[in-house]
Amino acid sequence: MMGRGYGPMGPGMMGQGYGPGMMGRGSGPMGPGMMGPGYGPGGMGGMMHGAAYAALDLSDEQRAKIAEIQDGLRQTHWALMGAMRESRQKLLELQSEGKADDVAAREAYDAMSAVHQQMLATVRDAQQRIEALLTQEQRDQLTRGERAG
């Protein structure tokens, strides 16, 4: 029992305080996620390769273009996270008012799922655009996880 009235599974995905929920604490098998700790499990699963790009011997032009792509992705995801928060807030308001019937709950969850799908699509697009900037040797290095030098 976790205490605080949450039952054996914790507060769950939509509960107070963003607690551990039924999956427990921790980042899960894919790490803390592309947005860093506190933004949930890394459902995008390393798709942006993170620091791996820094390990490549990139030209200044490649670095600038990659930074531009990543900044655009960050801005897009910031806006999408706003939409996600709005959907979650709507559901919490319905629940607190006792109006969260199955249809309303499904609509809120579907809205959040649609945002997740958009985020996945934007990550994949950014990854493809970045990899198009790399030489074949750099792509091979990235695939093998090698360091430059």
Protein Blocks (a to p, Z undefined) as FASTA:
>chain_A
ZZjonojnonojmlghiinbjnogajbjnonbjnbghiapafknomnopmmmmmpccdfk
lmmmmmmmmmmmmmmmmmmmmmmmmmmmmmmmmmmnopacfklmmmmmmmmmmmmmmmmm
mmmmmmmmmmmmpcfklmmmmmnopaeZZ
